[in-house]
Amino acid sequence: MTLASVPAYWLYDEPRDQRFPDALHIERISARSAPRDWRIEPHRHQDMAQFFLIATGGGLVRIDGDEHQLAPSTVLLLPPLAIHEFRFEPGTEGFVASVATSTLTPLIEADPALGAVLGEVFVDRRGPNDGSIVELAAAMEAALAEFGRNRGSREPALAAHARLIAIWFARTARSHAVANNGASDGRAALVRRFIERVESHFHTHEPLDAYARALSVTGPHLTRVCREVLGHSAMRVIQGRLMIEARRDLVYTRSPVSQVAFRLGFSDPAYFSRFFATRAGVSPSEYRAAG
């Protein structure tokens, strides 16, 4: 399997030959997984984010080659292009809300910091009596009810439900530093522009100062703002994006490690192996074997 061969869908196992039909698609987890023996094979969504709430049961999710255990009260945010697969325990229940990026665009334009948060994978397990989980479950139940009806103004109503769910996940995913410091819109917009540039340039291994110059700021300022908005450094954003791509290649392709290194812009496969091992705790070959 190559990365290009990982299927892209709007909704899992349905051909992607037309636009996303609704502002929001929401269903219970069992609706799609139970008929497939609780297994969802590797796939991705090009222009769509997904929001999960595991209410009962659990299992395992692999995202870009990284595994996470699922249990009751686990929440999961999958941004566009994240390659993911599920192995649910039989009887697992909860919700999955699928939202086209176009539905979220007005929200992100109004709050760029939200866009930065929604662009990263987020997995968190909370207590079943956590007030915010109760709030999310109620929001998803209400969205499911609206989705199942055919009433007037259905499209704007679904968009409103989708944005409320996205806001819940963004608020939850933001670090305490963001909440405490209250990053300004200007800082959040800078971080979003930085993340967008990293997405298109990470394989070129531009130094941090080059990113900063392209964004008309200094390197220290960019690092400081990233810490305030994201809770970690600008270099971690760049290195984290390289690690996402490396894990994808190691898990979902059979390319030799040296070829993976060259594709990611590393001129020395040995240096790539050290880079990967420092951050993953195992060598690329060991990571692939474990997967």
C-alpha positions in Angstrom: 0.0 0.0 0.0 1.2 3.5 -0.8 -0.1 6.8 0.8 -1.8 7.6 -2.5 -3.6 4.2 -2.3 -5.2 5.0 1.1 -8.8 5.7 0.1 -10.3 9.1 0.6 -14.0 9.3 1.3 -16.6 11.8 2.3 -18.2 9.2 4.5 -16.4 5.9 5.1 -16.8 3.3 2.3 -18.8 5.6 0.2 -17.5 6.9 -3.2 -16.2 10.5 -3.1 -17.7 11.6 -6.4 -19.9 14.5 -5.4 -19.9 17.3 -2.8 -20.6 16.6 0.8 -24.4 16.4 1.0 -25.1 18.3 4.2 -23.5 20.9 6.4 -23.3 18.2 9.0 -23.5 14.4 8.9 -24.0 12.8 12.3 -24.7 9.2 13.2 -24.2 6.7 16.0 -20.9 4.8 16.0 -22.7 1.5 15.7 -24.5 2.5 12.5 -21.4 2.2 10.3 -19.1 0.0 12.4 -21.5 -2.8 13.5 -22.3 -4.0 9.9 -18.5 -4.1 9.3 -17.7 -6.3 12.2 -16.6 -3.2 14.2 -13.6 -2.7 12.0 -13.0 0.5 10.0 -10.1 0.1 7.7 -7.4 2.8 7.0 -8.8 5.8 5.1 -8.8 9.6 5.2 -11.1 12.6 4.5 -9.6 15.3 2.3 -12.0 18.3 3.1 -13.7 17.1 6.2 -13.1 17.0 10.0 -14.6 14.4 12.3 -15.6 14.6 15.9 -16.2 11.5 18.0 -17.6 10.8 21.4 -17.3 7.3 22.8 -20.2 6.8 25.2 -19.8 3.1 26.0 -17.4 0.3 24.9 -14.1 1.3 23.4 -11.3 -0.2 21.3 -8.4 1.1 19.5 -7.8 3.9 16.9 -4.7 4.3 14.9 -4.1 7.9 13.5 -1.2 8.5 11.2 0.4 5.4 12.6 -0.1 6.4 16.2 -2.3 4.1 18.4 -4.7 5.4 21.0 -6.9 3.3 23.4 -10.6 4.2 23.3 -12.8 3.9 26.4 -16.1 5.5 27.7 -16.0 9.3 27.7 -13.1 9.4 25.1 -13.4 12.3 22.7 -11.5 12.4 19.4 -10.9 15.1 16.8 -9.7 14.1 13.4 -8.6 17.0 11.1 -8.7 16.7 7.3 -6.1 14.3 5.8 -5.4 12.3 9.0 -5.2 8.6 8.1 -7.1 6.6 10.6 -8.6 3.2 11.3 -10.7 1.8 14.1 -11.0 -1.6 15.9 -14.1 -1.1 18.1 -15.1 -3.5 20.8 -18.4 -5.1 19.8 -21.3 -3.0 21.2 -19.4 0.2 21.3 -21.7 3.2 21.1 -21.4 7.0 20.8 -21.5 9.6 18.1 -19.4 10.6 15.1 -20.0 14.0 13.6 -18.6 14.7 10.1 -18.2 18.3 9.0 -17.0 19.7 5.7 -14.3 22.3 6.1 -16.5 24.8 4.2 -19.0 24.6 7.1 -16.3 25.6 9.5 -14.8 28.4 7.4 -16.9 31.2 8.7 -16.1 30.1 12.3 -12.4 30.0 11.7 -12.4 33.3 9.9 -14.0 34.8 13.0 -11.7 33.1 15.4 -8.3 32.1 13.8 -7.1 30.5 17.0 -9.9 28.0 16.7 -8.6 27.0 13.2 -5.2 26.3 14.6 -6.6 24.0 17.2 -8.9 22.2 14.9 -6.0 21.5 12.5 -4.4 19.0 15.0 -5.4 15.5 16.1 -6.9 15.6 19.6 -7.6 12.5 21.8 -8.7 12.9 25.4 -10.4 10.7 28.0 -12.6 12.5 30.5 -14.7 11.3 33.4 -18.2 10.1 32.6 -19.6 12.6 35.1 -17.6 15.5 33.7 -19.9 18.4 33.0 -18.4 19.1 29.7 -18.9 15.5 28.5 -22.6 15.7 29.5 -22.7 19.0 27.5 -21.2 17.4 24.4 -23.4 14.4 24.6 -26.5 16.6 24.7 -25.2 18.7 21.8 -24.6 15.6 19.7 -28.0 14.1 20.6 -29.7 17.4 19.6 -27.7 17.4 16.3 -28.7 13.8 15.6 -32.3 14.7 16.1 -32.1 17.6 13.7 -30.2 15.5 11.2 -33.0 12.9 11.2 -35.8 15.4 10.5 -36.7 17.1 7.3 -37.8 20.5 8.6 -37.5 24.0 7.1 -34.1 25.7 7.3 -32.4 22.3 7.8 -29.1 23.3 6.3 -28.4 26.4 8.5 -29.7 24.5 11.5 -27.2 21.7 10.8 -24.4 24.2 10.2 -25.2 25.8 13.6 -25.0 22.3 15.3 -21.8 21.5 13.6 -20.1 24.8 14.7 -21.3 24.3 18.3 -19.7 20.8 18.3 -16.5 22.2 16.8 -16.3 25.0 19.3 -16.7 22.4 22.2 -13.7 20.5 20.8 -11.6 23.6 20.2 -12.3 24.9 23.7 -11.4 21.5 25.2 -8.3 21.0 23.1 -6.8 24.4 23.9 -4.1 24.3 26.5 -4.5 26.0 29.9 -1.9 28.5 28.8 -4.2 29.7 26.0 -7.1 30.0 28.4 -5.0 31.8 31.0 -3.3 34.1 28.6 -6.2 34.8 26.3 -4.1 35.1 23.1 -5.2 38.0 20.8 -6.7 37.5 17.4 -3.4 38.8 15.9 -1.4 36.1 17.6 -3.8 33.4 16.7 -3.8 34.5 13.1 0.0 34.4 13.0 0.0 30.9 14.4 -2.5 29.8 11.7 -0.4 31.3 8.9 2.6 29.6 10.3 0.9 26.2 10.5 -0.3 26.7 6.9 3.2 27.4 5.7 4.6 24.4 7.6 2.0 22.2 5.8 3.4 23.2 2.4 7.1 23.6 3.4 7.9 21.0 6.1 9.7 18.7 3.6 12.1 21.5 2.6 13.5 21.7 6.2 13.5 25.5 6.2 15.1 26.9 9.4 12.8 28.6 11.8 14.2 32.0 11.0 13.1 31.5 7.3 9.6 30.8 8.4 9.6 33.9 10.7 10.9 36.1 7.9 8.2 34.9 5.5 5.7 35.8 8.2 7.4 39.2 8.8 8.3 38.4 12.5 11.4 37.4 14.3 12.1 33.8 15.3 11.9 34.4 19.1 8.5 36.2 18.6 7.1 33.3 16.5 8.2 30.8 19.2 6.7 32.9 22.0 3.4 33.2 20.2 3.3 29.5 19.4 3.8 28.7 23.1 1.0 31.1 24.1 -1.5 29.8 21.5 -0.6 26.2 21.2 1.3 25.4 24.4 4.5 24.3 22.6 7.3 25.8 20.5 7.4 26.7 16.8 10.1 24.1 16.3 7.8 21.4 17.7 5.2 22.3 15.1 7.7 21.8 12.3 9.1 18.6 13.8 5.7 17.3 14.7 4.5 17.7 11.1 7.6 15.7 9.9 6.8 13.0 12.4 3.2 12.7 11.3 4.4 12.2 7.7 7.1 9.7 8.8 4.6 7.6 10.8 2.2 7.6 7.9 4.9 6.3 5.5 6.2 3.7 7.9 2.8 2.3 8.7 0.9 2.6 5.4 3.7 2.0 2.8 6.4 -0.5 2.3 9.0 2.0 1.2 12.5 1.4 2.6 13.4 3.6 5.5 16.0 5.3 3.4 13.4 6.2 0.8 11.1 7.5 3.5 14.0 9.7 4.7 14.7 11.1 1.2 11.0 11.8 0.6 10.8 13.8 3.7 13.8 15.9 2.7 16.5 14.3 4.8 19.7 13.9 2.9 21.1 11.4 5.4 18.9 8.3 6.3 21.0 7.8 9.4 20.2 11.3 10.6 16.5 10.7 9.9 16.6 7.5 12.0 18.2 9.4 14.9 15.6 12.2 14.5 12.7 9.7 14.5 14.1 7.6 17.4 14.6 10.7 19.6 10.9 11.6 19.2 9.2 8.2 19.0 11.5 6.3 21.4 12.1 3.6 18.9 13.9 3.4 15.5 11.9 3.7 12.3 12.3 -0.1 11.6 11.2 -1.0 15.1 8.2 1.4 14.8 7.2 -0.3 11.5 7.6 -3.8 12.9 5.4 -2.9 15.9 2.7 -1.6 13.6 
